[in-house]
Amino acid sequence: MRLSVGRTGQCWDIALAESFFATIKRELLGTDAWPSPALARTAVFDFIEGWYDSRRLHSSLGYRSPAAYEAALAA
């Protein structure tokens, strides 16, 4: 993964992405090395689809998961 860098004083353009990458690093990847890039890629996909989008609570969504938030919007 390569992080994008905005101009000085314009941190808001990448704040959401930076927060997301920090969460993956903290909650999934940690400091251990992965045996292969393919296993790391699979783990990141499983984390996003299985935990981050479906069950993890987000403060910006009223402490609901994205799936619950979208279901409430659709109802």
N, C-alpha and C positions, 0 to 999 in steps of 0.2 A: 504494500500500500504506500502511496505517496501522498503526503499532506499538501494542500494548497496553501499558498501564502498570499494574503492580500496586502494592499498598501498600508503604510503606517497610519494608524488612527482609524482604520476601517475594519475593526475586528468582528463586527456584527455579521459580515457576509459569510463567514465560515464558522461562526460560533456553534451552530447546530451540529455541523459535521464534526467539529473538534470535540464536542460533548459526547457524541455517539462513539467516536474512536476511543476516547478516554474510558468510556464504559466497557467497551469490548476488551481493552487492555487490562482494566482492573478486574473485571468479573470473569473473563474467559482465558485470556492468553497468559496473564501473569508473567513470571520471569523464566519459566521453563522453556527449553528449546523444543520445537516440534520435530518429529522424525522426518517429515516430508512436507513440502508445500501443499500437496493434495490433501493430507490429513488436516492441516491447518485450515484450508479452504472449506472442507466439509464441516469442521467444527464451527467455523464462523457462520456458515449457512444454517446449521442446526440451531445455533444460539439465537440467530435473528428470527427464524421461523418458529422455533419451538419454545423460546422463552421471551425474547425481547418484544416481539409483536403480540404474543398471545396472552402472557401472564404477568409480565413485569409492569408494576405500577409507575405511572409517569405523573409528576407533580403538575406539569402543564396541562394535563387532561383531567384535573380534579382527582388525582390519585386513582385513576382507572387505567386498565390496560388499553392499548390501541384497539384491540379487537372489541372490548366492551364499549369503548367510546364510539366506534363506528356503528356498532349494533344499536346503541342508543340514538344515534343520529338517524338511522334508517327507520326506526320505529315511530 
